[in-house]
Amino acid sequence: MSDLRAIMDDILATHAEEDEIRDARKAFYADAQEAGIDKAALGLAIRTIRARRKQETPAALEKQSKADQYVEQYDALHVHVRAREEAA
């Protein structure tokens, strides 16, 4: 049971850290708003940058490469089927 308590304490600690980070993030957005920056546009810009960074990870690049291969295979099959249908 001491393992359970340690795990739970670790999880609770990460929640406390998340709360602190959330509060800091709110303060940054408040500072931005006070500086005349549109909070909604700023949030969208931040989400866009984060998404772009995630897409540049090796795992995401590998996933995109596989997706591209699937699309190429689909297109090749679709063109082949369409050519066969046109010949008929």
N, C-alpha and C positions, 0 to 999 in steps of 0.2 A: 504494500500500500504506500510505502514511502516513495516508490517510483511514480505512482499516480500523483501524489502531492507535488513532487518536483516538476512533473510535466505540466500540471495545472498551473503551478506558480510561474513557469516559463511562459505559458500561453497568456496568462494574466499580465505579465510584464510586457509582452509584445503589444497587447491591447493598450496598455498605458502609454507605450511609445507612440502607437498610432494616434492616440488622442492628442499627444503633445505635437506631433507633426501636423495633424489636422488644424489645431489651433494656430500654429505658426503659418500654415498656408492661408488660413483666413486672414491673418494679420497682413500678409503680403498682398492679398487681393484688396484689402481695405486701403493699404498704402497706395496701391495702383489707382484705385478709384479717387482717392484724395488728390493724386497727381493728374487727374483728368483722363485717365486711361479707361476705356470701356471694358468693364470686367468680363462681360459675355464674350467679347471678341478676343480678349486676352486668354480666357479659358479655352476657347476654340483653338487658338494658336498653340497653346501648350499641349492640348490633346493631339493636334496634328503632328507636332514635333515628336511627341512620345511615340505615336503610332509609327512614324517614319523610322525612328530609331529601332523600334521592335522589329520592323520589317528588314532591317539590315543585319540582324543576328544570323549566325550560321544556320541555325535550325529553321528560321523563317525563309532564308534564301534557298535551302534545300527543299522545303515544302513548296515554294513557288516554282522551283525548277521541275518538280514532279507534276505540279498542276499544269505547267506549260506543256510538258510531254503529253499529258492526258488530252489537253485541248488539241495538240497537233495530231494525235492519233484519231481523235474524234473527227477533226476536219478531214483527215485523209480518208477515213472510212465514209464520211458523208459525201465527199466528192466522188469516191468510187461508186457508191450506191446511186447517186444522182446521175452519173455518166451511164450506168447500166440502165437506169430507168429511161433516160433520153434515147438510148439505143433501141429500146424495145418498142 
